[in-house]
């Protein structure tokens, strides 16, 4: 799985802490659980790699205070110095 590579890249971004959420087999069924888990862990942002998962997470995250970013956004922000 590519997550090891993604995690290694994220780990190189200064000031960013990577916290794993429970793996799910389907964001359609588990999107709300992922948002609640992020909130319970005090996380302000979820980074994911799947545009489809991101769409479901966006739907259930409204008003939660949890931001969503796709991995390319995070990497581009880091390159531009805005991580």
Biopython code that builds the backbone (N, CA, C, O; Angstrom):
import numpy as np
from Bio.PDB.StructureBuilder import StructureBuilder

atoms = [
    (1, "UNK", "N", (0.837, -1.188, 0.000)),
    (1, "UNK", "CA", (0.000, 0.000, 0.000)),
    (1, "UNK", "C", (0.878, 1.245, 0.000)),
    (1, "UNK", "O", (1.981, 1.240, 0.545)),
    (2, "UNK", "N", (0.388, 2.282, -0.602)),
    (2, "UNK", "CA", (1.167, 3.506, -0.742)),
    (2, "UNK", "C", (1.187, 4.378, 0.504)),
    (2, "UNK", "O", (1.948, 5.344, 0.565)),
    (3, "UNK", "N", (0.373, 4.061, 1.488)),
    (3, "UNK", "CA", (0.301, 4.950, 2.648)),
    (3, "UNK", "C", (1.657, 5.120, 3.320)),
    (3, "UNK", "O", (1.942, 6.194, 3.851)),
    (4, "UNK", "N", (2.499, 4.090, 3.313)),
    (4, "UNK", "CA", (3.836, 4.209, 3.896)),
    (4, "UNK", "C", (4.641, 5.307, 3.212)),
    (4, "UNK", "O", (5.338, 6.075, 3.875)),
    (5, "UNK", "N", (4.546, 5.381, 1.907)),
    (5, "UNK", "CA", (5.233, 6.431, 1.146)),
    (5, "UNK", "C", (4.639, 7.791, 1.469)),
    (5, "UNK", "O", (5.372, 8.756, 1.684)),
    (6, "UNK", "N", (3.318, 7.874, 1.504)),
    (6, "UNK", "CA", (2.656, 9.144, 1.826)),
    (6, "UNK", "C", (3.039, 9.613, 3.224)),
    (6, "UNK", "O", (3.333, 10.789, 3.438)),
    (7, "UNK", "N", (3.030, 8.691, 4.160)),
    (7, "UNK", "CA", (3.376, 9.025, 5.543)),
    (7, "UNK", "C", (4.814, 9.533, 5.643)),
    (7, "UNK", "O", (5.096, 10.473, 6.386)),
    (8, "UNK", "N", (5.719, 8.908, 4.894)),
    (8, "UNK", "CA", (7.119, 9.332, 4.899)),
    (8, "UNK", "C", (7.228, 10.763, 4.349)),
    (8, "UNK", "O", (7.964, 11.580, 4.903)),
    (9, "UNK", "N", (6.510, 11.066, 3.277)),
    (9, "UNK", "CA", (6.525, 12.426, 2.726)),
    (9, "UNK", "C", (5.958, 13.431, 3.719)),
    (9, "UNK", "O", (6.536, 14.497, 3.930)),
    (10, "UNK", "N", (4.830, 13.090, 4.325)),
    (10, "UNK", "CA", (4.215, 13.986, 5.308)),
    (10, "UNK", "C", (5.130, 14.185, 6.512)),
    (10, "UNK", "O", (5.183, 15.273, 7.084)),
    (11, "UNK", "N", (5.848, 13.132, 6.894)),
    (11, "UNK", "CA", (6.754, 13.210, 8.033)),
    (11, "UNK", "C", (7.921, 14.160, 7.821)),
    (11, "UNK", "O", (8.587, 14.545, 8.781)),
    (12, "UNK", "N", (8.174, 14.539, 6.589)),
    (12, "UNK", "CA", (9.273, 15.461, 6.276)),
    (12, "UNK", "C", (8.843, 16.922, 6.317)),
    (12, "UNK", "O", (9.669, 17.821, 6.155)),
    (13, "UNK", "N", (7.557, 17.157, 6.533)),
    (13, "UNK", "CA", (7.055, 18.532, 6.562)),
    (13, "UNK", "C", (7.175, 19.071, 7.978)),
    (13, "UNK", "O", (6.566, 18.556, 8.916)),
    (14, "UNK", "N", (7.976, 20.120, 8.107)),
    (14, "UNK", "CA", (8.224, 20.722, 9.418)),
    (14, "UNK", "C", (6.927, 21.260, 10.015)),
    (14, "UNK", "O", (6.158, 21.947, 9.342)),
    (15, "UNK", "N", (6.697, 20.940, 11.282)),
    (15, "UNK", "CA", (5.528, 21.430, 11.994)),
    (15, "UNK", "C", (4.267, 20.605, 11.798)),
    (15, "UNK", "O", (3.221, 20.934, 12.356)),
    (16, "UNK", "N", (4.353, 19.537, 11.013)),
    (16, "UNK", "CA", (3.188, 18.691, 10.758)),
    (16, "UNK", "C", (3.306, 17.414, 11.579)),
    (16, "UNK", "O", (4.345, 16.755, 11.563)),
    (17, "UNK", "N", (2.259, 17.072, 12.284)),
    (17, "UNK", "CA", (2.217, 15.828, 13.047)),
    (17, "UNK", "C", (1.221, 14.892, 12.379)),
    (17, "UNK", "O", (0.074, 15.265, 12.135)),
    (18, "UNK", "N", (1.663, 13.679, 12.084)),
    (18, "UNK", "CA", (0.807, 12.692, 11.438)),
    (18, "UNK", "C", (0.205, 11.787, 12.506)),
    (18, "UNK", "O", (0.930, 11.192, 13.304)),
    (19, "UNK", "N", (-1.111, 11.686, 12.518)),
    (19, "UNK", "CA", (-1.842, 10.826, 13.448)),
    (19, "UNK", "C", (-2.749, 9.939, 12.611)),
    (19, "UNK", "O", (-3.565, 10.436, 11.836)),
    (20, "UNK", "N", (-2.611, 8.648, 12.762)),
    (20, "UNK", "CA", (-3.461, 7.730, 12.002)),
    (20, "UNK", "C", (-4.848, 7.633, 12.606)),
    (20, "UNK", "O", (-5.007, 7.573, 13.825)),
    (21, "UNK", "N", (-5.846, 7.619, 11.740)),
    (21, "UNK", "CA", (-7.202, 7.286, 12.144)),
    (21, "UNK", "C", (-7.414, 5.812, 11.851)),
    (21, "UNK", "O", (-6.660, 5.205, 11.091)),
    (22, "UNK", "N", (-8.433, 5.247, 12.452)),
    (22, "UNK", "CA", (-8.731, 3.832, 12.189)),
    (22, "UNK", "C", (-8.975, 3.635, 10.696)),
    (22, "UNK", "O", (-9.701, 4.408, 10.071)),
    (23, "UNK", "N", (-8.367, 2.602, 10.133)),
    (23, "UNK", "CA", (-8.634, 2.344, 8.712)),
    (23, "UNK", "C", (-10.089, 1.920, 8.510)),
    (23, "UNK", "O", (-10.669, 1.219, 9.339)),
    (24, "UNK", "N", (-10.654, 2.355, 7.409)),
    (24, "UNK", "CA", (-12.024, 1.975, 7.082)),
    (24, "UNK", "C", (-12.034, 1.377, 5.682)),
    (24, "UNK", "O", (-11.178, 1.691, 4.854)),
    (25, "UNK", "N", (-12.984, 0.534, 5.435)),
    (25, "UNK", "CA", (-13.078, -0.057, 4.107)),
    (25, "UNK", "C", (-13.948, 0.768, 3.177)),
    (25, "UNK", "O", (-13.990, 0.516, 1.973)),
    (26, "UNK", "N", (-14.648, 1.763, 3.736)),
    (26, "UNK", "CA", (-15.554, 2.545, 2.894)),
    (26, "UNK", "C", (-15.870, 3.875, 3.565)),
    (26, "UNK", "O", (-16.475, 3.901, 4.637)),
    (27, "UNK", "N", (-15.472, 4.959, 2.955)),
    (27, "UNK", "CA", (-15.750, 6.276, 3.535)),
    (27, "UNK", "C", (-17.220, 6.645, 3.471)),
    (27, "UNK", "O", (-17.681, 7.498, 4.228)),
    (28, "UNK", "N", (-17.958, 6.008, 2.572)),
    (28, "UNK", "CA", (-19.396, 6.289, 2.498)),
    (28, "UNK", "C", (-20.052, 5.910, 3.825)),
    (28, "UNK", "O", (-20.856, 6.667, 4.368)),
    (29, "UNK", "N", (-19.704, 4.744, 4.333)),
    (29, "UNK", "CA", (-20.312, 4.268, 5.590)),
    (29, "UNK", "C", (-19.615, 4.832, 6.829)),
    (29, "UNK", "O", (-20.232, 4.929, 7.890)),
    (30, "UNK", "N", (-18.336, 5.203, 6.708)),
    (30, "UNK", "CA", (-17.568, 5.560, 7.902)),
    (30, "UNK", "C", (-17.136, 7.023, 7.956)),
    (30, "UNK", "O", (-16.359, 7.393, 8.837)),
    (31, "UNK", "N", (-17.613, 7.861, 7.047)),
    (31, "UNK", "CA", (-17.176, 9.251, 7.019)),
    (31, "UNK", "C", (-17.460, 9.965, 8.344)),
    (31, "UNK", "O", (-16.586, 10.643, 8.884)),
    (32, "UNK", "N", (-18.659, 9.815, 8.856)),
    (32, "UNK", "CA", (-19.012, 10.484, 10.119)),
    (32, "UNK", "C", (-18.145, 9.965, 11.264)),
    (32, "UNK", "O", (-17.742, 10.736, 12.135)),
    (33, "UNK", "N", (-17.853, 8.656, 11.268)),
    (33, "UNK", "CA", (-16.992, 8.086, 12.306)),
    (33, "UNK", "C", (-15.590, 8.680, 12.230)),
    (33, "UNK", "O", (-14.977, 8.961, 13.260)),
    (34, "UNK", "N", (-15.082, 8.872, 11.015)),
    (34, "UNK", "CA", (-13.738, 9.439, 10.846)),
    (34, "UNK", "C", (-13.687, 10.871, 11.357)),
    (34, "UNK", "O", (-12.715, 11.263, 12.003)),
    (35, "UNK", "N", (-14.717, 11.650, 11.074)),
    (35, "UNK", "CA", (-14.771, 13.034, 11.558)),
    (35, "UNK", "C", (-14.833, 13.046, 13.082)),
    (35, "UNK", "O", (-14.122, 13.820, 13.721)),
    (36, "UNK", "N", (-15.668, 12.205, 13.667)),
    (36, "UNK", "CA", (-15.783, 12.140, 15.129)),
    (36, "UNK", "C", (-14.469, 11.697, 15.771)),
    (36, "UNK", "O", (-14.075, 12.229, 16.809)),
    (37, "UNK", "N", (-13.793, 10.728, 15.160)),
    (37, "UNK", "CA", (-12.511, 10.275, 15.700)),
    (37, "UNK", "C", (-11.483, 11.402, 15.648)),
    (37, "UNK", "O", (-10.727, 11.596, 16.600)),
    (38, "UNK", "N", (-11.452, 12.145, 14.540)),
    (38, "UNK", "CA", (-10.517, 13.265, 14.428)),
    (38, "UNK", "C", (-10.791, 14.299, 15.518)),
    (38, "UNK", "O", (-9.863, 14.804, 16.151)),
    (39, "UNK", "N", (-12.075, 14.611, 15.733)),
    (39, "UNK", "CA", (-12.429, 15.565, 16.782)),
    (39, "UNK", "C", (-12.021, 15.056, 18.150)),
    (39, "UNK", "O", (-11.493, 15.815, 18.963)),
    (40, "UNK", "N", (-12.260, 13.776, 18.416)),
    (40, "UNK", "CA", (-11.935, 13.221, 19.735)),
    (40, "UNK", "C", (-10.433, 13.199, 19.992)),
    (40, "UNK", "O", (-9.997, 13.203, 21.144)),
    (41, "UNK", "N", (-9.644, 13.176, 18.926)),
    (41, "UNK", "CA", (-8.184, 13.197, 19.067)),
    (41, "UNK", "C", (-7.630, 14.615, 19.023)),
    (41, "UNK", "O", (-6.417, 14.816, 19.090)),
    (42, "UNK", "N", (-8.525, 15.602, 18.910)),
    (42, "UNK", "CA", (-8.091, 16.998, 18.894)),
    (42, "UNK", "C", (-7.439, 17.420, 17.583)),
    (42, "UNK", "O", (-6.655, 18.370, 17.560)),
    (43, "UNK", "N", (-7.754, 16.725, 16.495)),
    (43, "UNK", "CA", (-7.147, 17.039, 15.204)),
    (43, "UNK", "C", (-7.945, 18.136, 14.506)),
    (43, "UNK", "O", (-9.171, 18.182, 14.605)),
    (44, "UNK", "N", (-7.243, 19.011, 13.805)),
    (44, "UNK", "CA", (-7.943, 20.070, 13.090)),
    (44, "UNK", "C", (-8.070, 19.802, 11.599)),
    (44, "UNK", "O", (-8.849, 20.465, 10.915)),
    (45, "UNK", "N", (-7.302, 18.822, 11.082)),
    (45, "UNK", "CA", (-7.318, 18.550, 9.648)),
    (45, "UNK", "C", (-7.180, 17.060, 9.384)),
    (45, "UNK", "O", (-6.413, 16.368, 10.053)),
    (46, "UNK", "N", (-7.923, 16.575, 8.409)),
    (46, "UNK", "CA", (-7.748, 15.216, 7.902)),
    (46, "UNK", "C", (-7.158, 15.331, 6.502)),
    (46, "UNK", "O", (-7.680, 16.051, 5.651)),
    (47, "UNK", "N", (-6.068, 14.613, 6.279)),
    (47, "UNK", "CA", (-5.442, 14.546, 4.966)),
    (47, "UNK", "C", (-5.755, 13.183, 4.386)),
    (47, "UNK", "O", (-5.543, 12.158, 5.033)),
    (48, "UNK", "N", (-6.261, 13.176, 3.162)),
    (48, "UNK", "CA", (-6.529, 11.893, 2.529)),
    (48, "UNK", "C", (-6.069, 11.921, 1.085)),
    (48, "UNK", "O", (-5.715, 12.972, 0.552)),
    (49, "UNK", "N", (-6.079, 10.761, 0.463)),
    (49, "UNK", "CA", (-5.533, 10.621, -0.881)),
    (49, "UNK", "C", (-6.595, 10.343, -1.930)),
    (49, "UNK", "O", (-6.288, 10.272, -3.120)),
    (50, "UNK", "N", (-7.825, 10.187, -1.509)),
    (50, "UNK", "CA", (-8.885, 9.759, -2.425)),
    (50, "UNK", "C", (-9.923, 10.867, -2.601)),
    (50, "UNK", "O", (-10.525, 11.321, -1.627)),
    (51, "UNK", "N", (-10.124, 11.292, -3.824)),
    (51, "UNK", "CA", (-11.075, 12.369, -4.097)),
    (51, "UNK", "C", (-12.501, 11.962, -3.740)),
    (51, "UNK", "O", (-13.296, 12.795, -3.304)),
    (52, "UNK", "N", (-12.823, 10.695, -3.920)),
    (52, "UNK", "CA", (-14.156, 10.212, -3.580)),
    (52, "UNK", "C", (-14.375, 10.243, -2.066)),
    (52, "UNK", "O", (-15.413, 10.701, -1.589)),
    (53, "UNK", "N", (-13.395, 9.756, -1.326)),
    (53, "UNK", "CA", (-13.485, 9.811, 0.145)),
    (53, "UNK", "C", (-13.587, 11.260, 0.610)),
    (53, "UNK", "O", (-14.349, 11.577, 1.523)),
    (54, "UNK", "N", (-12.819, 12.128, -0.021)),
    (54, "UNK", "CA", (-12.831, 13.538, 0.346)),
    (54, "UNK", "C", (-14.231, 14.127, 0.177)),
    (54, "UNK", "O", (-14.679, 14.917, 1.007)),
    (55, "UNK", "N", (-14.919, 13.743, -0.895)),
    (55, "UNK", "CA", (-16.271, 14.241, -1.132)),
    (55, "UNK", "C", (-17.222, 13.819, -0.010)),
    (55, "UNK", "O", (-18.015, 14.628, 0.471)),
    (56, "UNK", "N", (-17.141, 12.560, 0.402)),
    (56, "UNK", "CA", (-18.010, 12.084, 1.499)),
    (56, "UNK", "C", (-17.642, 12.744, 2.817)),
    (56, "UNK", "O", (-18.519, 13.115, 3.596)),
    (57, "UNK", "N", (-16.352, 12.889, 3.069)),
    (57, "UNK", "CA", (-15.921, 13.542, 4.303)),
    (57, "UNK", "C", (-16.381, 14.999, 4.332)),
    (57, "UNK", "O", (-16.795, 15.498, 5.378)),
    (58, "UNK", "N", (-16.310, 15.676, 3.196)),
    (58, "UNK", "CA", (-16.786, 17.066, 3.123)),
    (58, "UNK", "C", (-18.259, 17.171, 3.497)),
    (58, "UNK", "O", (-18.664, 18.093, 4.204)),
    (59, "UNK", "N", (-19.049, 16.227, 3.021)),
    (59, "UNK", "CA", (-20.490, 16.252, 3.303)),
    (59, "UNK", "C", (-20.784, 16.177, 4.791)),
    (59, "UNK", "O", (-21.666, 16.878, 5.286)),
    (60, "UNK", "N", (-20.054, 15.334, 5.505)),
    (60, "UNK", "CA", (-20.371, 15.138, 6.924)),
    (60, "UNK", "C", (-19.558, 16.036, 7.855)),
    (60, "UNK", "O", (-19.827, 16.082, 9.056)),
    (61, "UNK", "N", (-18.575, 16.745, 7.322)),
    (61, "UNK", "CA", (-17.728, 17.563, 8.195)),
    (61, "UNK", "C", (-18.242, 18.980, 8.389)),
    (61, "UNK", "O", (-17.701, 19.718, 9.212)),
    (62, "UNK", "N", (-19.261, 19.373, 7.661)),
    (62, "UNK", "CA", (-19.796, 20.738, 7.773)),
    (62, "UNK", "C", (-20.113, 21.076, 9.228)),
    (62, "UNK", "O", (-20.864, 20.371, 9.901)),
    (63, "UNK", "N", (-19.519, 22.174, 9.691)),
    (63, "UNK", "CA", (-19.764, 22.631, 11.052)),
    (63, "UNK", "C", (-19.003, 21.880, 12.125)),
    (63, "UNK", "O", (-19.169, 22.167, 13.310)),
    (64, "UNK", "N", (-18.173, 20.925, 11.739)),
    (64, "UNK", "CA", (-17.456, 20.107, 12.730)),
    (64, "UNK", "C", (-16.175, 20.762, 13.219)),
    (64, "UNK", "O", (-15.660, 20.412, 14.281)),
    (65, "UNK", "N", (-15.656, 21.716, 12.442)),
    (65, "UNK", "CA", (-14.376, 22.326, 12.787)),
    (65, "UNK", "C", (-13.189, 21.548, 12.241)),
    (65, "UNK", "O", (-12.046, 21.976, 12.397)),
    (66, "UNK", "N", (-13.442, 20.420, 11.607)),
    (66, "UNK", "CA", (-12.365, 19.608, 11.028)),
    (66, "UNK", "C", (-12.228, 19.984, 9.557)),
    (66, "UNK", "O", (-13.190, 19.904, 8.793)),
    (67, "UNK", "N", (-11.011, 20.397, 9.167)),
    (67, "UNK", "CA", (-10.742, 20.738, 7.772)),
    (67, "UNK", "C", (-10.317, 19.472, 7.034)),
    (67, "UNK", "O", (-9.844, 18.511, 7.640)),
    (68, "UNK", "N", (-10.493, 19.493, 5.731)),
    (68, "UNK", "CA", (-10.091, 18.368, 4.891)),
    (68, "UNK", "C", (-9.136, 18.855, 3.822)),
    (68, "UNK", "O", (-9.340, 19.911, 3.223)),
    (69, "UNK", "N", (-8.091, 18.076, 3.587)),
    (69, "UNK", "CA", (-7.135, 18.395, 2.529)),
    (69, "UNK", "C", (-6.747, 17.111, 1.829)),
    (69, "UNK", "O", (-6.618, 16.056, 2.450)),
    (70, "UNK", "N", (-6.564, 17.218, 0.538)),
    (70, "UNK", "CA", (-6.014, 16.106, -0.219)),
    (70, "UNK", "C", (-4.492, 16.167, -0.128)),
    (70, "UNK", "O", (-3.913, 17.245, 0.002)),
    (71, "UNK", "N", (-3.860, 15.019, -0.196)),
    (71, "UNK", "CA", (-2.405, 14.943, -0.064)),
    (71, "UNK", "C", (-1.677, 15.908, -1.001)),
    (71, "UNK", "O", (-0.761, 16.594, -0.549)),
    (72, "UNK", "N", (-2.038, 15.994, -2.278)),
    (72, "UNK", "CA", (-1.314, 16.938, -3.145)),
    (72, "UNK", "C", (-1.373, 18.382, -2.653)),
    (72, "UNK", "O", (-0.405, 19.126, -2.817)),
    (73, "UNK", "N", (-2.487, 18.788, -2.056)),
    (73, "UNK", "CA", (-2.602, 20.144, -1.501)),
    (73, "UNK", "C", (-1.578, 20.365, -0.399)),
    (73, "UNK", "O", (-0.913, 21.400, -0.354)),
    (74, "UNK", "N", (-1.459, 19.386, 0.486)),
    (74, "UNK", "CA", (-0.536, 19.493, 1.622)),
    (74, "UNK", "C", (0.904, 19.557, 1.127)),
    (74, "UNK", "O", (1.697, 20.371, 1.600)),
    (75, "UNK", "N", (1.236, 18.691, 0.169)),
    (75, "UNK", "CA", (2.601, 18.676, -0.365)),
    (75, "UNK", "C", (2.919, 19.981, -1.096)),
    (75, "UNK", "O", (4.017, 20.519, -0.952)),
    (76, "UNK", "N", (1.973, 20.490, -1.875)),
    (76, "UNK", "CA", (2.194, 21.746, -2.585)),
    (76, "UNK", "C", (2.348, 22.909, -1.604)),
    (76, "UNK", "O", (3.212, 23.766, -1.787)),
    (77, "UNK", "N", (1.518, 22.939, -0.572)),
    (77, "UNK", "CA", (1.659, 23.981, 0.456)),
    (77, "UNK", "C", (3.039, 23.917, 1.101)),
    (77, "UNK", "O", (3.646, 24.955, 1.367)),
    (78, "UNK", "N", (3.538, 22.709, 1.354)),
    (78, "UNK", "CA", (4.866, 22.559, 1.977)),
    (78, "UNK", "C", (5.952, 23.071, 1.062)),
    (78, "UNK", "O", (6.884, 23.732, 1.520)),
    (79, "UNK", "N", (5.854, 22.782, -0.222)),
    (79, "UNK", "CA", (6.854, 23.248, -1.189)),
    (79, "UNK", "C", (6.821, 24.769, -1.274)),
    (79, "UNK", "O", (7.856, 25.417, -1.429)),
    (80, "UNK", "N", (5.624, 25.327, -1.171)),
    (80, "UNK", "CA", (5.470, 26.789, -1.246)),
    (80, "UNK", "C", (5.736, 27.471, 0.098)),
    (80, "UNK", "O", (5.696, 28.698, 0.194)),
    (81, "UNK", "N", (6.005, 26.679, 1.126)),
    (81, "UNK", "CA", (6.291, 27.246, 2.443)),
    (81, "UNK", "C", (5.092, 27.632, 3.251)),
    (81, "UNK", "O", (5.187, 28.480, 4.138)),
    (82, "UNK", "N", (3.930, 27.010, 2.957)),
    (82, "UNK", "CA", (2.708, 27.360, 3.677)),
    (82, "UNK", "C", (2.157, 26.174, 4.464)),
    (82, "UNK", "O", (0.952, 26.129, 4.714)),
    (83, "UNK", "N", (2.960, 25.247, 4.850)),
    (83, "UNK", "CA", (2.465, 24.041, 5.520)),
    (83, "UNK", "C", (1.879, 24.326, 6.829)),
    (83, "UNK", "O", (1.419, 23.410, 7.512)),
]
sb = StructureBuilder()
sb.init_structure("model")
sb.init_model(0)
sb.init_chain("A")
sb.init_seg("    ")
for serial, (resi, resn, name, xyz) in enumerate(atoms, 1):
    if name == "N":
        sb.init_residue(resn, " ", resi, " ")
    sb.init_atom(name, np.array(xyz, "f"), 0.0, 1.0, " ", f" {name:<3s}", serial, name[0])
structure = sb.get_structure()
